Amino acid sequence: MDPILAGLVGAIIGSVGGFLGSFVGARVAAGSQERIAQQQIESQLRLAAIDKRLQVHQEAYAYWIKIIRAMGDRETLGDLLKQAYEWWDNNCLYFSSPDLATDFRRTITEAGGYETMRRGGASATLLEDIYKQLMATGEKIQSAVGLPAIGNVQLQAKEKK
């Protein structure tokens, strides 16, 4: 083969190879940038929702305490349960998990049922089981927030280091 022609073919093959290498590299880089951008958006959304989620958990806990305290006062409990249902409708998507949202809704329902069953002469065992479920919801709300402890626990951890 003519050396000029061979050089020309070599140059063309080198150019095509270089182009393909650049093209593949650019596609890989673009794919990585898209993944990084998507992860950044997801992180920003999570951070934006943290304050709202913390607020919702605090409000849920406050409703839970009010419901527990109102047990036995039919009128107060009835009004409170109506408020709690409305509050839940407006905030259920902000709970840290769907299970916790369901547990809170169940607490509202069971608190009203508990009073009806208590007045209707339901068995002590059934009432005790329902009451335990009501109490467990408060613990679940507390643990779902996941805030670090403040005070002696943190101080003891620093002292051990």
N, C-alpha and C positions, 0 to 999 in steps of 0.2 A: 504494500500500500504506500502510496505517495506520502512522504513525511509531512507535507503541508496539510493534506487531507486528514491524516491521522491526528495531527495536532488540533485541527478544527473539530473533528469528532470528539476528541478528548475534552476540548474546551466546552463543547455543547453538553456532553454528559456531565462534566463537572458543574456547569451552570444549572442544569436540571436537578442534579443531586443537591446542590446548594439551595436551590429554590424550594425543593421538597423538604429539606431539613429545616429551613426557616419557617415554612408553612406549618409543618407538624409542631415545631417548637412554639410557634405563636398560638396554635390551637390549644396546646397543653397549658400554656401560660394563661390564656383566656379562660379556660375551664377552671384553673386554680383560682383566678381572680373572682370568678362568679361564685365559687364555693365560699371563698373568704367573705365576699360581700353579703352572701345569704346568711352566713354565721353571724356577721356583725349586726345585720338587721334583726335576727332572732334574739341576740343578746340585748339589743336596745329595747325591743318589745318586752322582754322579761324584766329588765330594769325599770322600764316605765310602769309596769304593772305591780312592782313590789310594794310601793306605797299604798296603792289601792287594795292590794291583797291583805296587807297588814291591817289596814283600816277595816276591811270586811271581817277579818277574823276577830278583831277587837269588838266590833259591833255584834257579831254572832255570839261571842262570849257574854257580852252584856245582856243580850236577849235571853240567853240560856240561864243566866243567874236570875233575871227577873221572872222567868217562867218557873224555875224551881222555887223561888220565894213565894210566888203567887199560888202555888198548889194549895188547895183547900179553900181558896177565895174564888168562888165560881165566877162572879161578875168581873173582878179584876183579871182573872186568868183568861176569860173569854175575850175581853178587849185586847189584852196583850197578845193572844194567839192570832187575832186578826191582823194586828200590826206586824207581827213576826212573819206571817204568810206573805204580806205585801212586801216587806223588806226582803224576804227570800227571793220573791219573784224578780226583784230589781238587782240582786247581788249574787245570785247562785253561781254565775259563771266565774266569779273571782276567787272562789274557794281553791285551796291548794290542790284539791283532788276531787273528782266526781263523787267518790265514796263519802268524803266529809260533807259535801253538799247534800247528798242523800240522807246521811245520818242526821244532819241538822233539820231537814224537812221532816224526817221521821219523828224527831224529838217534838216538834210542834204538834204533829198529829197525835202522838202517843200521850202527850201531856193532857190534851183534852179528853182522850179516851180513858186515861187513868182515872181522872176525876169522875167520869160517868160510871166506870166499872166499880170504883170505890163506893160510890153512893148506891150502886145496884147490888152490892154484896158479893163482889167477885172474891175468889179465893185469895188468901194471904200470899200464897206462893206465886200466883200470877201477878199480883200487884208488886211483889218484891222483884220479880224478873223485869217488869217494865221500869220500875224505879232504878234498877241497876243500869239498864240501857240508857235511861235519861241522864244518869250521873256520868256514864262513860263518855257521852258526847262532849261534856265540858273538858274532860281530860284529852280527848282527841283534838279539840280546838286548840288547847294550850300547846300540845306537842306539835301540831301542824305548823305553828308559827316558826318554831325552830330558832328563836333568838338565843344568843349565848347568854349564859348566866352572868349576873353582875354581882360583885361583892366578894364574899369570902372565897368562893370557889376559884375565881380568877386570881385573887391574891395568893391563895395557896399554890396554885399552879406556877406562878411567877417565883415564889419562894423556893420551890423544888428545883428550879433551874439553877 
